Amino acid sequence: MSKILVLRTIYLEPAVDEKLRWEAIEKRISKNDLFQYYLELGMKEADRLRQKEVKKNKAKTKSKKDL
């Protein structure tokens, strides 16, 4: 199965790039695959935190209405 990808340029600190390079070597995958993995992981975590905040705000709103 072929994916359609979009080319983007990002700038990394050299230490981060080196860490990704070694992880890619250890896992025998490309740095691009690691970027995609970590980007998706970070986006999922951001969504989880956003949902948690929404629930928290709804609970606050509900408790204020009960007063």
Beta strands, then each sheet from edge to edge (+ up, - down):
end
